[in-house]
Amino acid sequence: MIKNWFKKGKTSRELPEFWNTYAEKFEKDLPENISEIKFVVFDTETTGFDHDKDRILSIGAVIIRKNAIDIKENFEIFLEQTTFNPDTVKIHGLIKNEKFEKVTEMEALQQFLGYIENSVLVAHHAGFDKKMINKALERNGLPRLKNRFLDTAIMYNKTRIFTNFIDQNKVFGLDEIAEDYNIELTDRHTASGDAFITALIFLKLLGKINYNKVSTQKLLKYKY
């Protein structure tokens, strides 16, 4: 039976040390200057779209600092598949018995929290990825993510010049935005590949909003 420190109202001392280390990072406010913020652009590949029943197969992420992607600090991890949905293999390409190293869900969460720290998290349709991570944390008796989130889909809509009312309500996919910005769709539908594409889109969007003249608080209005 999984312990649930958070729901039982236990103190931070009774939570795993890696969670306490992560939580302590949030004692300081985010820098007001966007160029000083650590952004982590991430993506999850999953067995499906049900936050309760489906599971994370892999997480990919890259760090953006000072308006540049730090390629050397990329993150990619594969999880043991306790749930398998053959119908989604054609999307993410991860078969049940892949021959690469996998870790437990708890180990993946520990590594991911250590990687993201108190960064601002960025994702395309961020609500889905956020809920999948939070559900995994809940299953392992941990509190929810503390990070602030930005959604590139929302940012794209708000920076786009619409020619008609219908376009204003359209939900743009990653492929459409990448095509609009002439970004090559390399390794599409892998967590690391989609994270990198999303990071390139995010950099384009920062340029669109003239990030040098935008405060952190104003930027965070593009949240999920």
Secondary structure, DSSP 8 states (H G I E B T S, - for coil): ----TTTTT--GGGS-HHHHHHHHGGGS---SSGGG--EEEEEEEES-S-TTT--EEEEEEEEEETTEEEEEEEEEEEB--SS--GGGHHHH---TT-SS--B-HHHHHHHHHHHHTT-EEEETTHHHHHHHHHHHHHHTT-------EEEHHHHHHHHS--SSHHHHT----HHHHHHHTT---TTTTSHHHHHHHHHHHHHHHHHHTTGGG--HHHHGGG--
